[in-house]
Amino acid sequence: MAGSHTSHRRPAAEGRGPGPLILTEDGELLDDLLRLCAAAGAEPEVHHRTPERGGGWEDAPLVLVGADAAARCRGVARRSGVLLVVRDHGDGAGDAGFDDPSVWRRAVEIGADSVLRLPDAESWLVGRIADVVEGAGRQALTVGVVGGRGGAGASTLACALAVRAARAGERAVLVDGDPLGGGIDVLLGGERAEGLRWPDFVDSKGRVAGGALEESLPELHGLRVLSWDRGESVAVPPEAMRSVLAAARRRGGAVVVDLPRRFDDGTAEALAQLDIGLLVVPGEPRAVAAAGRVAAAVGPALRDLRIVARGPYAAGLDEEWIAAALGLPLAGELPGEPGPPPGGEASVPPGGTDGPLARFCTAFWDRALAGEVTG
């Protein structure tokens, strides 16, 4: 349509969809909507008038119509994902008055899903924009690993699971949930890799864009890693854990969380977001006893907690006995595997060679990603 203006935008990044369509001639409202799109990592298309039929109106994943432009949108094709936006000027009165019946009549006339008032609805709108840009596909399968006792090998298993998921072609994120573990990036030889660490996210609240999170993290062995630095920060507030894990999960694939044996509110939030929990139990009586206490602590917060038994076994014990003693299903057995030699090659991560650990992880993902995680 004559008089229409379209902004120039770059092609959508890999894995990201196109941004919303904005229709308004209100400069202040446009500034607000552009700011919210930027916060969601979206590049919008801007029109002052309704685009021609078959153009942006029908193709955009989301349409944001200013109250000033609603009348000009009468007669457009009906579609979902249309939002009528009213701007509050600070005196309680919106562009046309949020409570003005005419605003709601216009919303009905253009088939809007809802009417939003800014700034009240800003947080919700940022989330909605991010949803359409990042896609609303299947969330990542999220697996947490915790040791039944100290030195059980939980961090090594967490690393290996993430490495094998990445090598299988899945988008993989490894999250270090243990602030006292020394940094899981060390196990991957990436303690000096560029990228953000947990202290950069401890103040996060609300929605974190999944794409921005992924791009900000160190990339090691084909996966993204959120680890700790060598500073003094030793806690993740539950709000930050909630926001960061939700962002990591939103883009699909696999997320692996290395959990601490010391539980706080941040750990409780991580447990609430897990699909599967793996409790690593060495084959010795004291380890089984210690694992029982860990299971009692994490079990109530987990929908699915399973045992990974690790050999060698003390006399009279095996993987079936351990699972039965703890009253939990068995995810599988992890035979003993020599660790890397002192000063060994950092280029070979846990699970990076074709040994028992790698084979266990590959078999686990084959079952888990197919929705079948029994041992």
N, C-alpha and C positions, 0 to 999 in steps of 0.2 A: 504494500500500500504506500502511496506517495507520502513523504514526510516521515517515514519510518527510519529509524537509525539503529544500526546494528554495531555493537562493539567488536573490535578485532580481538580474537583470542587465539592462543596457541592450541595445537591439537592436544586432545586429552592424553595425560600420561598413561603409561601401560597400567592396566588394571583399574583405571579410573574412567567413569562415565562423563558425559558432558554436563555442564553446569545448568542452573535454572535459567528460565526466561524471565526478565523483569520488564514490566509495562508500567511506566509512570512518566509524567512530566514535572513532578514535584522534586526539585533539586535536593531538598533536605532529606526527603524520604529515600531518594536514590542513593545519597551518600550513606545513609544508614544501611540500606540493603547491600551495597557494595562492601561495606565494612564487615557485615555478617557473612557474606559469601567468602571473603578473604579468610575469616576466622575458621570457616569450614573447609578451606582448601579448594574452593570452587571458583571457576572463571565463568561468570554469567554472560548471557547475551542480553543486551539492553535495547528495547524498542520504546519509542514514544507513542507509537500507535500499534494497533493490532496487526501482526504480520499477515501476509497473504495466506489464503487457505492452502493447507498442505505444507506450510513452512514451520517456523518455530513453535507456533501455538500447539500444533498437534504432535510435534516431535520432541519437544523439550521434556525432560523427566519431571520437571516441576515448574509451575508458572506462578509468579508473584505479581499480583495486580494491585497497584496503588489505588486508594479510594478515588483519587482524581481521574483515573482511567477507566473505572468500572463502566460508566455509561457508554464509553466508546467500544466496549467489548460485547455489547448486546448482539445476539444473533450468531455468535461464534459457535463452532462445533462443540458439543458437550464432551468433556473428558474428565478423568480423575486427576488429582494432583494440582488443582487450582486453589490458591489461597488469596483472599482479599486482605490487604494490609492497610491498617489505619495508624497514623502516627500521632502520639500524644505529645502535645507541645509543652507539657509541664504544668498546665493549669487544670488538668483533668478533661480537657476538651480535645478530641482528635480532629483529624482533617475535616471530617464531615460530622464529627460527634460519634464516638464509638457506640453510644446508645441510641443514636438517631435511627428510627425505623427505616429510613431510606437506604442506609448503608446495608442493612440486612436484606432489603428488597433487591438491591443490586447484586448482592452475593447470590441470591436465589436465581436471578436472571442470567448470570454467567455460569451457573453451576459450580460455584466455589464450594470446596469441601468444608471450609471454616473461615471465620474472620479473626484476624490477629491484630492485637494492639501493641505497638512498640512504645516504650522499651520493655513492657511487661513480658512479652513473649519472645524476647531475644534468645534466651538460652534454648528454648524449645525449637525455634526456627533454625538456629545454627545446627542443632542435631538433625533436623529434618533435611536440611540442605546436604549435610555430610552423608546422610544415608543414601541419597540418590546419587551422589558423586561416587561414593565408594562401592555402591551396589548393595543389595539386600540379600546376598546369597547366603549359603550355609556358613555358619560360624565355625571357627577352627575347633577341631577336637583338642581339648585341653587336658593334659595329663600332668599330675603332680607326683613327685618322687620324694619319699622321706625314708630316712634310715631307721631301722629298728633299734639300733644303738650307734654310738659314735664309731666311725670307721667302717660302716657297713658297705660303703661303696655307692651311696645314693647319688652323689654329685657326678660320679663317673657314669652311672647309668643314665642320668638325666642328659648329660652331654652326648652320650652315644645315641640315645633315642632321637635327639634333635638332629644329629649328624645324619643318621640313617633316613630320617624323614626327608631332609633336604636332598639327599642323594637319590631318593625315590621320586623326586620331582615335585614334592609338596613345598608350599611356602611354609617355612619353619622359623619359629621364634623361640629362643631359650631365655627364660627369665630366672635370674638368681634371686630367690626369695630368702636366702640365708645371709643376713648382714655380717655374721661372725664367721663365715666360711672362707674368707680371704679372697673372694672374687672368682666366680666360675670362669671368667675369661682367661684366667691363668691356665686352666686345664686345656684350653684351646689354643694356647700360645698367643693370646691376643691382648695381654694386659697393656700394651702400648698402642693398640689400634685406636685410630681416631673415631670419635663418636661420643654420644652422651652416656652417662651412667646414672644410677639411681639418685644420687644427690641432686641431679638436675630436674628430677620429677617429683620430689617429695612435697612440693607445694601444689601439685596438680589437683584440680577439683573440676567436677562437671565432666564435659565431654572432651576427650583428646582425639584428634583426627588420626585414624589408623595409618593412613599413608604417610603423614608427617612423622609419626612415631617411628615407623619402619625405616624411613630414610635417615633418621637422626642417629640410629644405633649402629655400632660397629658391625661390619659384615665379616664373618669368619667361617671359612669352610662351607660357604653357600648358605649360611643361615644368619639371622640377625640375633644379637646377643645383648640383653640388658643385664649388666653386672654391677658390682660395686667398685668404687675406686679405692684407693688406699688411704682415704681420709678417716675422720672420726665419726661420721654419721653412721648410726647403727639401727635405724628404725624407719619403717615406711608407714605413714599414717594410713588408716583404712580408706580414706577418701582417695588418696593417691593410688593405692593398690587397686581399688575398684576402677578408677578411670583408666589406668594404664593397661590392666589386663583386659578390660572391655575393648579398648582400642586394638590391642594385639589380636584378640579373637575375631574381631569384626571382619577381617580380610580373608578369613578362611585358612585352610591348611592345617597345620599342627602347631600347638603351643605347648612347651614343656616347662614346668616350674620346678625348680630345685627348692624343696621346702626345708625349713629348719626344724630341729627337734625342740626348740624353745618357742612357745606359742604366745603371740600377742594379738592385738586387734587387727594388725595388718595381715598376719598369717591367717586369721579367721576369715578375713575377706577373700584371701586367695583360695582357701578351701571351698568357699561358697561358689566359686566360679569354675571349679574343676568338674570335668566329666568322669574321669577315672583317677583314682589314687593308687599308687604302687608303694607298698611297704616292703623295703628290702631287709631280709632277715638272714643273717649268717647262720650256718647249721651248727649251733652250739647252744646248750641249755640256757646260759646267762643271756645270750642274745634273744632267745625266744621270750624269756621273762621280761626283758626290757621292752621288746616289741609289743608285748601285751599292754604295757602302760601307754606306749605311743598310740596304739590302736584305740584304746579307750579315750584318749584325748582328741584324736582327729575323727574317729568314726562317726560321732553324732553329726558332724558338719559335712560329711561326704555321702553322696548317694551310692557310690560304688568304690569300695576299698578292697584291694586284692593283694595277695602275697606274692613277692618274688623271693624264692628261696635261693640262697647262694651257698654252694659247696666250697670246700670239702665239709663233710658232716661228721659230727661226733658219733661215737658208737650208739646205735639204736635210733638215730634220727635220719630222716630223709624228707624230701619236699612235701610229701603227702602228710607225714606226721606233723610237720610244722604248721601247715595250713589247718589241720584238724585241731591242733592244740590251741590255735588262736581263733578258731571258729570263723575263718574267712576263706573265700574262694581263692584258688591258686591261679595266678596269672601265668606262671611258668617257673622253670628252674634255670638259674644262671650258674653254670659251672665255674670253678675257679679259673682265672685267667691271669697270667703274669702281667704286672703293671709295667709302665714304661721305665726304662733304666734311668738312673740319676743323670740329669742333663740330657735326656733323650730328645729325639727330634720333635720340636713343637709343631712341625708340619703334619704330623700324624696324630689326629685327635682320637679320643676314645671312640671306639666303634668304626674307626677309619680303615682298619684292616679286616681281612676275612677270617675272623676268629669267632669263638663262642659268643662273645659280647655282641658282635655285629649280627650274627645269625639270630640271636635271641631278639634283638631290636627289630630286625626285618620281619621276623615271624609275628611279633607283637603288632606292628603296624598293619601287616596284611590282614590280621583278624580285626583289629580295632577300627580301622578305617572302613571295614566292611560291616561294622556294627556287631562284631562277634569277638569277645575278648576272653572267652573261657580258655583255661589252660589246656 
